[in-house]
Amino acid sequence: MREVRTTWGSIDVSLKDALLLDADGAPTKRHLVLESRDWDEIRTNTDQVYMPFRVCGSSTGTPWSTNYTASVGPFVLSRFRYGAHVDLEDFEPASGRGIVLTQVAGRVRHQGDVVTDAGESFAVDVSRCRYWLSAEPEHDQLNLTFRHQDLADLHVRWFGSSAPPRLWELAFQFGGPGASWLTLLDYAARGIAELPDEMESGALGPRVAEMIGVHLLTEWRRHCGEVAGPSAAPAPRYVVKAESFMREHASAAPTLTEVADAVGVSVRALTLAFRRYRDQSPIAFLRDLRMEGVRADLLAADPGSTVSSVIAGWGYVNHGVFARSYEQRFGELPSATLGRASTLG
């Protein structure tokens, strides 16, 4: 196996070749989706491959950015660099996505106080957690991008319950040289090189993605602490059904009685179960769903739309009260979100 050596350590698997070489070890551009020195072109690419966010510090140097991207089932594996120092912030929560950044080379500082060097990874669900980073010019990353709902559904299938909100609000560092996570990424990268079609659209990709997803969730649960232990009891089935019912009917703002009736339990039983297994009330769960739904609609709004017309579709009638709640949840007024709609589109 090749070894990747950097200023800060070594990676004991061949991630330095990930997405860059074919099965015969020859350079390939099959997965190349970006090669640019233009900041606007780079931003367009990162908005599509990852999610919208703001790039700061672009005046510190001319970029030489490359992005190699491939699919592994529902996940996107990408090899990315800016080729310049960057500070990134304002990752868009309405994208519904998260990312695991693994350093192949260089150094990245996450959320101000966590540093990852070569072989180390950092996981964050930006749909549930505020995130920002600062990267050195030499940074080179192998990133795994995921949809929140895919991991949330996988948690239910493998662990028997929905993950508590506090799990997704946790961002954490893990891995390091010799870690099984690197070996798993290396396997995925080799599979893409040898069997690209099977990984992207065949039977192999979803199964590799399942293994990657379960491993990532296991790391997440372990770092979260109390939910990681074997004694953590799964939530009753009616709690999971209630969550599904509220997702489906969020725009109609069902009452707590309607939710309880839909899953066949009393309001009291449903409330107690949510507080025990989800650390929040069902009303709080529904309120978060509705806020996220409004944000998604604001970002997707047609030119000429107003905040009032968008929130009316969700049954909100008091613009001032809604705006205060929205700002508290997302850190900006709904009018600011609407103002970015055309840019994000």
C-alpha positions as CSV (number, residue, x, y, z in Angstrom):
1,M,0.0,0.0,0.0
2,R,1.1,3.5,-0.7
3,E,1.7,5.8,2.2
4,V,0.8,9.5,2.2
5,R,3.3,11.6,4.2
6,T,2.6,15.2,5.2
7,T,4.0,17.8,7.5
8,W,1.7,16.6,10.2
9,G,1.7,12.9,10.0
10,S,0.9,10.0,7.6
11,I,-2.0,8.2,6.2
12,D,-1.5,4.4,6.0
13,V,-3.9,3.9,3.1
14,S,-3.8,5.2,-0.4
15,L,-6.3,8.0,0.0
16,K,-3.8,10.3,-1.9
17,D,-4.9,8.5,-5.1
18,A,-8.7,8.6,-4.3
19,L,-10.7,9.5,-7.4
20,L,-7.5,10.6,-9.2
21,L,-6.4,7.2,-10.6
22,D,-8.2,4.4,-12.5
23,A,-8.1,0.7,-11.8
24,D,-4.8,0.4,-13.6
25,G,-3.2,3.2,-11.6
26,A,-3.3,5.7,-14.5
27,P,-4.4,9.3,-14.0
28,T,-8.1,9.7,-14.9
29,K,-10.4,12.7,-15.3
30,R,-13.5,10.6,-15.3
31,H,-14.6,12.2,-12.0
32,L,-13.3,15.7,-12.6
33,V,-16.1,18.2,-12.3
34,L,-14.1,21.4,-11.6
35,E,-10.7,22.8,-12.5
36,S,-10.7,26.5,-12.1
37,R,-9.1,29.7,-10.8
38,D,-12.3,31.7,-10.9
39,W,-14.1,32.3,-7.5
40,D,-17.6,32.5,-9.1
41,E,-17.1,29.3,-11.0
42,I,-15.8,27.6,-7.9
43,R,-18.8,28.8,-5.9
44,T,-21.3,27.5,-8.4
45,N,-19.6,24.1,-8.2
46,T,-19.5,23.9,-4.4
47,D,-23.2,25.0,-4.2
48,Q,-24.1,22.1,-6.4
49,V,-21.8,19.4,-5.0
50,Y,-22.0,20.3,-1.3
51,M,-24.5,23.1,-0.3
52,P,-24.6,26.9,-0.4
53,F,-22.2,28.7,1.9
54,R,-20.2,31.9,2.1
55,V,-16.5,32.0,1.1
56,C,-14.5,34.7,3.0
57,G,-10.9,35.7,2.6
58,S,-10.9,35.2,-1.2
59,S,-8.5,38.2,-1.5
60,T,-5.7,36.3,0.2
61,G,-4.7,34.6,-3.0
62,T,-5.6,33.3,-6.4
63,P,-7.2,29.9,-6.1
64,W,-6.3,26.8,-8.1
65,S,-9.3,24.6,-7.2
66,T,-10.1,21.1,-8.3
67,N,-13.1,18.9,-7.5
68,Y,-13.4,15.2,-8.3
69,T,-16.8,13.8,-7.5
70,A,-18.4,10.3,-7.5
71,S,-21.5,8.7,-6.1
72,V,-21.7,5.9,-3.6
73,G,-25.3,5.1,-3.3
74,P,-27.0,8.2,-1.9
75,F,-23.7,9.6,-0.7
76,V,-21.4,11.9,-2.6
77,L,-17.6,11.3,-2.3
78,S,-15.5,14.2,-3.5
79,R,-11.9,15.1,-3.6
80,F,-11.6,18.9,-3.2
81,R,-9.2,21.7,-2.7
82,Y,-9.3,25.5,-3.1
83,G,-5.6,26.0,-3.6
84,A,-5.8,29.1,-1.4
85,H,-6.5,30.1,2.2
86,V,-10.2,30.2,2.8
87,D,-12.7,30.9,5.6
88,L,-16.1,29.3,5.1
89,E,-19.2,30.2,7.0
90,D,-23.0,30.5,6.7
91,F,-23.5,26.9,5.6
92,E,-27.1,26.7,4.4
93,P,-29.3,24.6,6.9
94,A,-32.2,24.4,4.4
95,S,-30.0,22.3,2.2
96,G,-30.8,19.4,4.5
97,R,-27.3,18.1,4.2
98,G,-24.2,17.3,6.3
99,I,-20.6,16.6,5.5
100,V,-17.6,14.5,6.8
101,L,-14.3,16.2,5.9
102,T,-11.3,14.0,5.9
103,Q,-7.8,15.6,5.5
104,V,-5.6,14.0,2.9
105,A,-3.1,16.9,3.3
106,G,-3.0,20.3,4.9
107,R,-4.7,21.5,8.0
108,V,-8.3,22.8,8.6
109,R,-9.6,24.5,11.7
110,H,-13.3,23.7,12.4
111,Q,-15.6,26.0,14.4
112,G,-12.7,27.9,15.8
113,D,-11.0,25.4,18.1
114,V,-10.9,21.9,16.5
115,V,-8.0,21.2,14.1
116,T,-7.8,18.3,11.7
117,D,-4.5,17.2,10.2
118,A,-3.8,14.5,7.6
119,G,-5.9,11.3,8.3
120,E,-8.3,13.0,10.7
121,S,-12.0,13.6,10.0
122,F,-14.7,16.0,11.2
123,A,-18.4,15.3,10.9
124,V,-21.2,17.9,11.0
125,D,-24.9,18.0,10.0
126,V,-25.2,21.6,8.9
127,S,-29.0,21.2,8.7
128,R,-29.0,20.9,12.5
129,C,-25.7,22.6,13.6
130,R,-24.0,25.9,12.8
131,Y,-20.7,25.4,11.1
132,W,-17.7,27.3,9.9
133,L,-14.1,26.5,9.0
134,S,-10.7,27.9,8.1
135,A,-8.4,26.0,5.7
136,E,-4.7,26.5,4.9
137,P,-3.7,26.9,1.2
138,E,-2.2,23.3,1.2
139,H,-5.5,21.7,2.3
140,D,-6.7,18.6,0.3
141,Q,-9.8,16.9,1.5
142,L,-11.8,13.7,0.7
143,N,-15.3,14.7,1.6
144,L,-18.4,12.6,2.2
145,T,-21.7,14.6,1.7
146,F,-25.0,13.1,2.9
147,R,-28.6,14.1,3.2
148,H,-29.8,14.4,6.8
149,Q,-32.9,12.4,6.0
150,D,-30.9,9.5,4.6
151,L,-28.9,9.1,7.9
152,A,-32.0,9.7,10.0
153,D,-33.8,6.9,8.2
154,L,-30.8,4.7,8.5
155,H,-30.7,5.3,12.3
156,V,-34.3,4.1,12.6
157,R,-33.6,0.9,10.5
158,W,-30.4,-0.1,12.4
159,F,-31.0,1.2,15.9
160,G,-34.8,0.9,16.2
161,S,-35.6,4.5,16.8
162,S,-35.2,8.1,15.6
163,A,-32.0,9.7,16.8
164,P,-32.6,12.4,19.5
165,P,-32.1,16.0,18.3
166,R,-29.0,16.4,20.4
167,L,-27.2,13.8,18.3
168,W,-27.5,15.8,15.1
169,E,-26.5,19.0,17.0
170,L,-23.1,17.5,17.8
171,A,-20.2,18.1,15.5
172,F,-17.1,16.1,16.3
173,Q,-13.6,15.1,15.3
174,F,-12.7,11.4,14.8
175,G,-10.5,9.0,12.9
176,G,-6.8,9.5,12.5
177,P,-4.0,7.5,10.9
178,G,-4.8,3.8,11.3
179,A,-8.5,4.3,11.9
180,S,-11.0,1.9,10.4
181,W,-12.9,4.9,9.0
182,L,-9.9,5.6,6.6
183,T,-9.9,2.0,5.5
184,L,-13.6,2.2,4.8
185,L,-13.1,5.3,2.7
186,D,-10.2,3.7,0.9
187,Y,-12.3,0.7,0.1
188,A,-15.0,3.0,-1.4
189,A,-12.4,4.9,-3.4
190,R,-10.9,1.7,-4.8
191,G,-14.4,0.4,-5.6
192,I,-15.1,3.6,-7.6
193,A,-11.8,3.1,-9.5
194,E,-12.4,-0.5,-10.3
195,L,-16.2,-0.7,-10.6
196,P,-17.4,2.9,-11.1
197,D,-20.8,2.0,-12.7
198,E,-21.7,-0.5,-10.1
199,M,-20.8,1.9,-7.3
200,E,-22.8,4.8,-8.9
201,S,-25.9,3.0,-10.1
202,G,-25.5,-0.7,-9.5
203,A,-26.2,-3.0,-6.5
204,L,-22.7,-2.4,-5.0
205,G,-23.1,1.3,-4.2
206,P,-26.1,1.2,-1.9
207,R,-24.5,-1.6,0.1
208,V,-21.2,0.1,0.5
209,A,-23.1,3.3,1.5
210,E,-25.1,1.4,4.1
211,M,-21.8,0.2,5.7
212,I,-20.4,3.8,5.6
213,G,-23.6,5.2,7.0
214,V,-23.8,2.7,9.9
215,H,-20.2,3.3,10.7
216,L,-20.7,7.1,10.8
217,L,-23.8,6.8,12.9
218,T,-22.0,4.5,15.3
219,E,-19.3,7.2,15.7
220,W,-21.9,9.8,16.1
221,R,-23.7,7.8,18.9
222,R,-20.4,7.1,20.6
223,H,-19.4,10.8,20.7
224,C,-22.9,11.8,21.8
225,G,-22.4,9.8,25.0
226,E,-25.5,8.4,26.7
227,V,-27.3,7.3,23.5
228,A,-24.4,5.2,22.5
229,G,-24.7,2.6,25.3
230,P,-26.4,-0.8,24.7
231,S,-28.9,0.0,27.4
232,A,-30.5,2.9,25.4
233,A,-34.1,1.7,24.8
234,P,-35.7,2.3,21.4
235,A,-38.7,4.6,21.3
236,P,-42.1,3.0,20.9
237,R,-43.3,2.5,17.4
238,Y,-46.0,5.1,17.9
239,V,-43.4,7.8,18.4
240,V,-41.8,7.0,15.1
241,K,-45.2,6.9,13.4
242,A,-46.1,10.3,15.0
243,E,-42.8,11.8,13.6
244,S,-43.7,10.5,10.1
245,F,-47.3,11.8,10.4
246,M,-46.0,15.3,11.4
247,R,-43.5,15.4,8.6
248,E,-46.2,14.5,6.1
249,H,-48.8,17.0,7.4
250,A,-46.4,19.8,8.7
251,S,-47.8,22.5,6.4
252,A,-51.4,21.9,7.8
253,A,-50.2,22.4,11.4
254,P,-52.0,19.4,12.9
255,T,-53.0,19.7,16.6
256,L,-51.5,17.4,19.2
257,T,-54.9,15.7,19.5
258,E,-54.9,14.9,15.7
259,V,-51.4,13.5,15.9
260,A,-52.2,11.3,18.9
261,D,-55.4,10.1,17.2
262,A,-53.5,9.2,14.1
263,V,-51.1,6.9,15.9
264,G,-53.7,5.5,18.4
265,V,-52.5,6.8,21.7
266,S,-53.5,9.5,24.2
267,V,-52.0,13.0,24.1
268,R,-50.5,12.4,27.5
269,A,-48.8,9.2,26.4
270,L,-47.5,10.8,23.3
271,T,-46.1,13.8,25.2
272,L,-44.4,11.7,27.8
273,A,-42.9,9.4,25.2
274,F,-41.5,12.3,23.2
275,R,-40.0,13.8,26.3
276,R,-38.4,10.5,27.4
277,Y,-37.1,9.4,24.0
278,R,-36.6,12.6,22.1
279,D,-35.8,15.2,24.8
280,Q,-38.5,17.5,23.5
281,S,-42.3,17.8,23.2
282,P,-44.1,16.7,20.0
283,I,-45.2,20.3,19.6
284,A,-41.5,21.4,19.6
285,F,-40.8,18.7,17.0
286,L,-43.6,19.9,14.8
287,R,-42.5,23.6,15.2
288,D,-39.0,22.7,14.0
289,L,-40.4,20.9,11.0
290,R,-42.6,23.8,10.0
291,M,-39.7,26.3,10.4
292,E,-37.5,24.2,8.2
293,G,-40.3,23.8,5.6
294,V,-40.8,27.6,5.4
295,R,-37.1,28.1,5.0
296,A,-36.9,25.7,2.2
297,D,-39.9,27.4,0.5
298,L,-38.3,30.8,0.9
299,L,-35.1,29.6,-0.7
300,A,-37.1,28.1,-3.6
301,A,-39.5,31.0,-4.0
302,D,-40.2,32.4,-7.5
303,P,-39.2,36.0,-8.3
304,G,-41.7,38.5,-7.0
305,S,-42.8,36.3,-4.0
306,T,-43.1,37.9,-0.6
307,V,-42.5,36.6,2.8
308,S,-46.2,37.0,3.6
309,S,-47.2,34.9,0.6
310,V,-44.8,32.1,1.5
311,I,-45.7,31.9,5.1
312,A,-49.4,32.1,4.4
313,G,-49.0,28.7,2.7
314,W,-48.0,27.3,6.1
315,G,-50.8,28.9,8.0
316,Y,-48.8,31.7,9.6
317,V,-50.8,35.0,9.8
318,N,-48.8,37.1,12.3
319,H,-45.8,38.2,10.3
320,G,-44.1,39.9,13.2
321,V,-44.3,37.0,15.6
322,F,-43.2,34.6,12.9
323,A,-40.2,36.7,12.0
324,R,-39.0,36.8,15.6
325,S,-39.2,33.0,15.9
326,Y,-37.6,32.5,12.5
327,E,-34.7,34.8,13.4
328,Q,-34.2,33.0,16.7
329,R,-34.1,29.7,14.9
330,F,-31.9,30.6,11.9
331,G,-30.0,33.7,12.9
332,E,-31.6,35.9,10.2
333,L,-34.9,37.4,9.2
334,P,-37.1,35.5,6.7
335,S,-36.7,38.5,4.3
336,A,-32.9,37.9,4.2
337,T,-33.5,34.2,3.3
338,L,-36.0,35.2,0.6
339,G,-33.4,37.7,-0.8
340,R,-31.0,34.9,-1.5
341,A,-33.6,32.8,-3.3
342,S,-32.6,33.9,-6.8
343,T,-28.9,33.4,-6.1
344,L,-29.3,29.9,-4.7
345,G,-31.6,29.0,-7.7
